[in-house]
């Protein structure tokens, strides 16, 4: 950050915002402003260069062809990789999560190179599509309450040795590997299959991104009653018998 201004970058809303994940950008921006931060938010379309000076980068989900186009353009652009090398924080969802890995299966059935920012590889699952509410326990090292979200994907994501599982699933499929893992992260890059949008359901994750960007251990408290009402509603609904 510079001059007390948080630089928030929403990547390719024209390609990767199919499932309402732009709500994640709204939540981060709102919670930063509630702490008195000046927020410069930039929505970068796929025909524009990615800035390298951002503090937090958000990537959403999308369908197969837009995902391939986004991966091609991000590789060609190269600036997101450079931003991470500069210390930026990245939070990605579903198709965006797969793009940050080493490779995924594109709409043509071919292996598509990712950005290599997460040590994961995604393939296409052979079974039923993973659809529905998810409840999971986030890695305790992150100090966050249980994760609630909605998954809708056919992908199966395998974690390599340098990627930590973001959460362990109690309800739902998560990464789809059968080992109960959901998402992945390293020090500054996070990926999840959760929609919702996930940061509206889990505002403490948004706060974690802010703390990492600000390099602080705590943030001033804010009114979380609306978020907690939403969380409690979705958690209770997910636990109802089918």
C-alpha positions as CSV (number, residue, x, y, z in Angstrom):
1,X,0.0,0.0,0.0
2,X,1.0,3.6,-0.5
3,X,-0.5,6.8,0.8
4,X,-3.0,4.8,2.9
5,X,-4.7,3.7,-0.3
6,X,-5.7,0.0,-0.8
7,X,-5.4,-1.0,-4.5
8,X,-8.1,-3.6,-5.2
9,X,-8.0,-5.3,-8.7
10,X,-11.0,-7.3,-10.0
11,X,-9.7,-9.4,-12.9
12,X,-11.6,-10.0,-16.1
13,X,-15.3,-9.3,-15.0
14,X,-16.2,-9.8,-18.7
15,X,-15.0,-13.4,-18.6
16,X,-15.0,-14.6,-15.0
17,X,-18.0,-13.3,-13.2
18,X,-20.6,-15.9,-14.1
19,X,-21.7,-16.9,-10.6
20,X,-21.9,-13.5,-8.9
21,X,-18.4,-13.6,-7.7
22,X,-18.0,-9.9,-8.3
23,X,-19.7,-9.7,-4.9
24,X,-16.3,-10.6,-3.4
25,X,-14.9,-7.3,-4.7
26,X,-17.8,-5.4,-3.2
27,X,-17.3,-7.0,0.2
28,X,-13.5,-6.4,0.3
29,X,-14.0,-2.8,-0.8
30,X,-16.8,-2.2,1.8
31,X,-14.9,-3.7,4.7
32,X,-11.8,-1.7,3.9
33,X,-13.8,1.5,3.7
34,X,-15.4,0.7,7.1
35,X,-11.9,0.7,8.5
36,X,-11.2,4.2,7.1
37,X,-9.1,3.0,4.2
38,X,-9.1,4.8,0.9
39,X,-9.9,2.2,-1.7
40,X,-8.9,2.4,-5.4
41,X,-10.8,-0.4,-7.1
42,X,-9.9,-1.2,-10.7
43,X,-12.1,-3.6,-12.7
44,X,-9.7,-4.9,-15.5
45,X,-11.4,-6.3,-18.6
46,X,-9.7,-9.0,-20.6
47,X,-8.6,-6.5,-23.3
48,X,-6.7,-4.4,-20.7
49,X,-3.3,-5.0,-19.1
50,X,-3.2,-6.2,-15.5
51,X,-1.6,-3.6,-13.3
52,X,1.4,-4.8,-11.2
53,X,0.9,-2.3,-8.4
54,X,-2.3,-3.8,-6.8
55,X,-2.5,-5.0,-3.2
56,X,-5.3,-7.5,-3.5
57,X,-6.4,-9.3,-6.8
58,X,-9.7,-11.1,-7.0
59,X,-10.6,-13.7,-9.7
60,X,-14.0,-15.2,-10.1
61,X,-15.6,-18.3,-11.7
62,X,-16.7,-18.8,-15.3
63,X,-17.6,-21.3,-17.9
64,X,-15.1,-23.4,-19.8
65,X,-14.4,-21.3,-22.9
66,X,-14.1,-18.0,-21.0
67,X,-11.8,-19.8,-18.6
68,X,-9.5,-20.8,-21.5
69,X,-9.5,-17.3,-22.9
70,X,-8.7,-15.8,-19.5
71,X,-5.8,-18.2,-18.9
72,X,-4.4,-17.4,-22.4
73,X,-4.6,-13.7,-21.8
74,X,-3.2,-13.9,-18.3
75,X,-0.2,-15.9,-19.4
76,X,0.4,-13.5,-22.3
77,X,0.1,-10.5,-20.0
78,X,2.4,-11.9,-17.3
79,X,1.6,-9.0,-14.9
80,X,-0.4,-11.0,-12.3
81,X,2.7,-13.3,-11.8
82,X,4.8,-10.2,-11.4
83,X,2.4,-8.7,-8.9
84,X,2.6,-11.8,-6.7
85,X,6.4,-11.6,-6.9
86,X,6.0,-8.0,-5.6
87,X,4.0,-9.3,-2.6
88,X,0.4,-8.9,-3.8
89,X,-2.4,-11.0,-2.3
90,X,-4.6,-13.1,-4.7
91,X,-8.0,-14.7,-4.0
92,X,-9.5,-16.9,-6.7
93,X,-12.7,-18.8,-7.1
94,X,-13.5,-22.0,-9.2
95,X,-12.3,-21.3,-12.7
96,X,-10.0,-18.7,-11.4
97,X,-8.7,-21.2,-8.8
98,X,-7.9,-23.7,-11.6
99,X,-6.2,-21.0,-13.7
100,X,-3.7,-20.2,-10.8
101,X,-2.5,-23.9,-10.8
102,X,-0.1,-25.6,-13.2
103,X,-2.8,-26.8,-15.6
104,X,-6.5,-27.6,-16.1
105,X,-8.6,-29.2,-18.8
106,X,-10.1,-26.7,-21.1
107,X,-13.3,-26.6,-23.1
108,X,-11.6,-28.5,-26.0
109,X,-10.7,-31.4,-23.7
110,X,-7.0,-30.4,-23.8
111,X,-4.6,-29.7,-21.0
112,X,-4.3,-25.9,-20.6
113,X,-1.3,-24.4,-18.9
114,X,-2.1,-22.3,-15.8
115,X,0.0,-19.6,-14.1
116,X,1.7,-21.8,-11.6
117,X,0.9,-19.6,-8.7
118,X,-0.5,-22.5,-6.8
119,X,0.9,-26.0,-6.7
120,X,-2.3,-27.7,-8.0
121,X,-3.4,-29.5,-11.1
122,X,-7.0,-29.8,-12.1
123,X,-8.6,-32.5,-14.2
124,X,-12.2,-33.2,-15.2
125,X,-14.1,-35.5,-12.9
126,X,-15.7,-38.6,-14.2
127,X,-18.6,-38.7,-11.7
128,X,-21.5,-36.5,-10.9
129,X,-21.0,-32.7,-11.0
130,X,-20.2,-31.2,-7.6
131,X,-23.2,-29.0,-6.8
132,X,-24.6,-27.8,-3.5
133,X,-23.8,-26.1,-0.2
134,X,-20.5,-26.8,1.5
135,X,-19.5,-26.6,5.1
136,X,-15.8,-27.0,5.9
137,X,-13.2,-26.2,8.6
138,X,-10.6,-23.8,7.4
139,X,-7.0,-24.6,8.1
140,X,-6.6,-23.6,11.8
141,X,-3.3,-21.8,11.0
142,X,-5.4,-19.1,9.4
143,X,-7.5,-18.5,12.6
144,X,-10.9,-18.3,10.8
145,X,-14.4,-19.7,11.6
146,X,-15.9,-22.5,9.5
147,X,-16.3,-22.0,5.8
148,X,-19.8,-21.8,4.2
149,X,-20.2,-21.7,0.4
150,X,-21.9,-23.1,-2.7
151,X,-20.0,-25.3,-5.2
152,X,-20.8,-25.9,-8.8
153,X,-18.0,-27.6,-10.7
154,X,-16.9,-30.7,-12.6
155,X,-13.3,-30.2,-11.8
156,X,-11.1,-32.3,-9.6
157,X,-8.1,-30.5,-8.2
158,X,-5.0,-32.3,-6.8
159,X,-2.7,-30.5,-4.5
160,X,1.1,-30.7,-4.8
161,X,3.5,-30.6,-1.9
162,X,3.8,-26.8,-1.6
163,X,0.0,-26.2,-1.5
164,X,-1.9,-26.3,1.8
165,X,-5.6,-27.3,1.8
166,X,-7.6,-24.2,2.5
167,X,-10.2,-26.2,4.4
168,X,-11.4,-29.7,5.3
169,X,-14.9,-30.5,4.1
170,X,-17.7,-31.6,6.5
171,X,-20.5,-31.3,3.9
172,X,-19.9,-31.3,0.2
173,X,-17.2,-32.3,-2.2
174,X,-14.6,-29.5,-2.2
175,X,-11.6,-30.3,-4.4
176,X,-13.4,-33.5,-5.5
177,X,-10.5,-35.8,-4.8
178,X,-12.3,-37.8,-2.1
179,X,-9.7,-36.7,0.6
180,X,-12.0,-34.0,2.1
181,X,-9.8,-31.1,1.0
182,X,-11.3,-27.8,-0.2
183,X,-9.3,-25.2,-2.0
184,X,-5.6,-24.5,-1.6
185,X,-3.3,-21.7,-0.5
186,X,0.3,-20.6,0.0
187,X,1.5,-17.5,1.8
188,X,-0.2,-14.9,-0.5
189,X,-2.3,-16.9,-3.0
190,X,-5.7,-18.5,-2.2
191,X,-8.0,-20.6,-4.2
192,X,-11.4,-22.1,-3.5
193,X,-14.4,-23.7,-5.3
194,X,-16.8,-21.7,-3.1
195,X,-19.3,-19.3,-4.6
196,X,-21.9,-17.6,-2.5
197,X,-20.3,-15.1,-3.1
198,X,-17.9,-16.6,-0.6
199,X,-16.7,-13.4,1.0
200,X,-20.3,-12.3,1.8
201,X,-20.8,-15.6,3.6
202,X,-17.3,-15.5,5.2
203,X,-16.3,-11.8,5.8
204,X,-13.5,-12.9,8.0
205,X,-11.7,-14.2,4.9
206,X,-12.0,-10.7,3.4
207,X,-10.5,-9.4,6.6
208,X,-7.7,-11.9,6.3
209,X,-6.9,-10.5,2.9
210,X,-6.9,-7.0,4.2
211,X,-4.6,-7.9,7.1
212,X,-2.1,-9.6,4.8
213,X,-2.2,-6.6,2.4
214,X,-1.8,-4.1,5.3
215,X,0.8,-6.4,7.1
216,X,-1.1,-6.1,10.4
217,X,-2.3,-8.7,12.9
218,X,-5.7,-7.1,13.6
219,X,-8.3,-4.7,12.2
220,X,-10.7,-2.4,14.0
221,X,-14.0,-4.2,14.6
222,X,-17.0,-3.5,12.3
223,X,-20.7,-4.3,12.5
224,X,-21.1,-8.0,11.4
225,X,-24.7,-8.5,12.2
226,X,-25.8,-8.7,8.5
227,X,-23.0,-11.1,7.6
228,X,-23.7,-13.3,10.7
229,X,-27.4,-13.5,9.8
230,X,-26.5,-14.6,6.3
231,X,-24.0,-17.1,7.6
232,X,-26.4,-18.6,10.1
233,X,-29.1,-18.9,7.6
234,X,-27.0,-20.7,5.0
235,X,-25.3,-23.0,7.5
236,X,-28.7,-23.9,9.0
237,X,-30.1,-24.5,5.4
238,X,-27.2,-26.7,4.5
239,X,-27.7,-28.9,7.6
240,X,-31.3,-29.6,6.9
241,X,-32.0,-33.2,5.8
242,X,-32.4,-33.6,2.0
